[in-house]
């Protein structure tokens, strides 16, 4: 037993003596700098090593003019040298020099558990590299008119050996008194010049002066990292260059617009054309007409102001316009203007020409483009209750009389069976009281059907009126809600004709009624068109027809239904 204990103490003493005699492990902070000359724009690694202590946080580099220093990653690396185990914590930084010369890096402070460690100072030397990228900025005009949209071509050229582009950073330039658009990029182009390949990245943007005088497009800095051969086994570049380019300054001399004189000018600058159409072209006096004007051209068309329309023989309501761009910069396209006009008398024979006066910067003068007058037939119609007809109108809406048939039905007396009743009472040779009983029963049944139909008509008329008063108000209903209401109006109208309940009405009902000649071919086609639109848009979609036109079609179809007796 004593011998075993003695053996254990011998081994314990051996290990104590072994570790007692190990060399001490040094704790220090070191700065690891590349010894070779570095090229301007070439990214390289700079590391701070913490030997045998755990740092609290990465050390912070002071600002060194000409050097861009960015923290990259922290790593831990153990080592065994001459029987000594060490642990090294490495803070790696990516550094890029933007000029040639010598850079002095001061000693850095690293803290750990209340202690402070200092690195040794260091020195970097960089040399000028080759030209890997350059830039050009070309304006379409440098002496624009106030409000004129000018375009800029920004071309970025890269060395043909470039294999990768990363960390591309470029913000649009700005300038006091200039409204500048975002950049719009195009596809990369490879150019061949004297047997040398150049890679072109084209960009465009626009600027419009908001005031007169000398305006300056402020410079901006473009930065990117370019990758070059040799490539690794994954075909990735192994040589990288950081490039910073400064956009050249552009001076713009803005001039005021000339006096338009007696021309009605609303601010259009560029080149424009107009065309127009209208529906319907045969109306009663005071009926609404939807006039659509399309202004097409290039210039400040996106923010084009609609000229004021003053036609003495028409009631003109506030227009609504929609811009459709045909190019990414939104300087070309067309404005679709919709305005409701209402002829005030039967003396009106046409819708006047729509005119637009614009300033042409190339010709340096005002130009006027006009549509042709649109022939119109105006009849003397009956005065009746008025309804709203257009979603796009702000303020008092235009009006239109519903078919007089609808209102005649509202104010007419019920249908009575009196002629038939009197006739049967006067038949010779038939007991009057028997005929009276049968006639009375038949009269009550007929009267009940008539009353139910009149009640149905009244409900349908109330729905139509409500539709014209509420569905066309701006912002009331979404597309899905609007066409859901239109679908229910169609169901109600077909229920009146077919005798079926509204919930039982489908597109198949149309075919049944058409085959039985209860509705004509035109009404069937119109109903099928409306059903198709409702099925497409009441569950989502884009409206291609104005809501005014849709409700006019529904009113026309309802008028056809009201003239039919129930099936």
C-alpha positions, 0 to 999 in steps of 0.5 A: 500500500505504501509503495503504491502511494509512493509511485503516485507521488513520483508521477505528480512531482514529475508533471509539476516539475515539467510545467514549472519549467515551461517558458512563460507565455507572453501577452501582447498586441501586434500590428501585421502589415504587408511588407511589399509595395501596394498599388493604389486601389488594390485592396489588401489585408491588415491585421491586429493580433492579440496573443494570449489574451481575450480582447474586449472589442476590436481596436479602432483605427484613427482617420488616416487621409488617403486610406479607407479602412473597414473591419472585415472579420475576427478569427481565433488561431491556436499554435504550439511552438517549442512545446508552448501552446498559444492562442491568437485572436486576429482582427482583420481589416480591409484597406484601400489606398486612394493615392500613392505615397507613404502612410504612417499608422500609429500604435493602436490600443486594445483593452482586455479585462481592465488592461490595455495593450498597445501595438507597435506603429507601422508604415505603408507604401503605395504606388500608382496603378493603371487606369481601370475605369473612367467616366463621362457625363454629357447633358443634352442642353446646357442652356435650357428654359425654366421647366424644360426637362434635359437628359444626361448620359452618364457613361462608365467605362471599364478595362476590358479585362475586368471579370467582376464588379462589386460594391457599386455605389453611386447616388444621383447628383443634386443641385440647388434649383434643379429637380433631378431624377433617379438613374436609369441603367441600360444593358452592358455594351462591349466596345472595340477600339484599336483592338482593345476591349472596353466595357461600357455601362450606360446610365441616364437621368434627367434634370429640370431647372426650377429657376433662372440663372447659373445652376450647378450640378453638384459632383458625386463620387462613384466607388466600386471594386473590380475583379481581374484575372488570374481566376481561381478554380471556381472562376472567381477573380483573385486580383481586385482593385478598388476604384473611386471616380468623381462625376464632373461638374456641369454648369447649367444656364437657365433662361426664362420663358418668352412672353406667350402673348395672347396664347393660352399657355399652361406650361407644356414644354417639348413637342406634343400632338393631340387627338380626341374622341367622344361618346355618345354622339347623338344625345338630348340637350343637357345629356352628358358626353364623355370627351377623351383627349390624348396628348402625346409627345416628349417633354414635361408630359408627366406633369402636364397641366390640362388647359382650361376648357371654356365652351359657351354652349357646353357645361364642362366639368372638371377633367381627370387625366392619366399619364402613361409613360413610354420610356424609363425616364418618363419624358415620353408618353401620353396623357389621357384626359377624360372630361364630361361635357353637356350641350345646353341646347339643340343648336349645338352641332359639334364638339369644339376643337381642343387646343394645346399651346406648348413651347418648343425649345428647339424652335425657341417659340410657342406652337399650338396643336389642335384636334378637329371638331367632332360632329354632334347631333343634339335632340330636344329630350324630356326633362326628368330626374337627374343622376350622376354619371362619372367617377372622375368628377370632383364637385357637382357631378354631371347629370343624365335623364334616365329613360322616361319609361322608368319614371312613367312606370313609377307614376302610372296607376296599377294595371286593372282587369276592369275591361275583361271583368265588365266584358264577362259580366255582359256575356249573353246566356251565361249566369252572371254570378258564376262568371263573376266568381271566376272573373274575380278569382282570375282578377285577384291572381292577375292583380297579385302578379302585377303588384309583385312585378310593380314591386320588383320594378320599384326595387330595381329602379331604386337600385339603379338610382342608388347606383348612379348616386353612389357607385360613381362617387370618387373613392367610394368603391374599389374595383371588386366592390363596383363590379360586384354591385353591377353583377347584382344589378344584372341579376335583378334585371334578368330576374324581372324578365325570367321570373327566376329569383336573383340568386338563380340568375347565371349566364345560362339564363341569357341563352334561355331568354334569347332562345325564347325570343324574350330578349333580342340579339343586341341585348343578349350581346350587351348582357354577355359583355357586362357579365364577362366584365363582372366575372373578370373584375369583381375578383380583381383586375384593371379597369379598361372602361370608364365606370360611367360607360358601364352604368350607361350600358346597364341603364340601357339593358334595364330599359329593355327589361322593363319593356318585357312582360315576365316570362 
